[in-house]
Amino acid sequence: VRRSQASRLADSVAQALGSGLKFRNVTSERVNENNVEMLVVRGVIANISDQSRDLPLVKLSLYDSANLVVQEKLAPPPERTLAPNESTGFKVSVESPPAAARRFEVTFAPRPGQE
């Protein structure tokens, strides 16, 4: 499958955006809150660089069996910046995730004005 130029550009922006940052220990669970099914994705964002880093938004993408995005959600991390070698937890919850969702990916997205 050939990727579009726009897709490659989006990947390079995402890599630059998350430069020096790494997701760790990402897990998901389905829970029922007040009779509503929720998908909860948690993990850690680590600053693996030797400089403080601004944290972009966390983007959760849900994919179907054909690898098509069926839903995306943006969430702010709990911290605005991370010092070198620091880490912080994150959590993204999706109410009533699509039945077609088979897998997820967590990436970074720019904050407004960060693009």
Steps between C-alpha positions, in 0.01 A plus 500: 500500500642836400466777747400842382731796515259661749522189721880506494497874578261443790731229636805727479313781679388255770857376542635856529214585733583211734876530464667384821174358635400135519181318592550217751282240670193576287201285597131495419194370675129503438295603801136570566427836665133578574388245239723656233782299348832687517837429346772630732857525373775582749874528483806708572665773298875509567742776407802299385695809394740723691278808454161607632223422251158654446237228497267489202148359518455124520309359201321167527405345165271198476528279189273239348607165353582672167738741683268794443457759774154469652547755779761741636515686827740767622586545867735737678774338708495589871821702470583781259876426494734223612853550629776270373447136602163575661177321419129551551196278467219556252146370459264522205141375533262435213130469574319228303792405272394378154431127482721485189809617694761222511819679601626837612806723467616780726692786337556870552300785349580870505334728749319795342769743384771230524476394135 
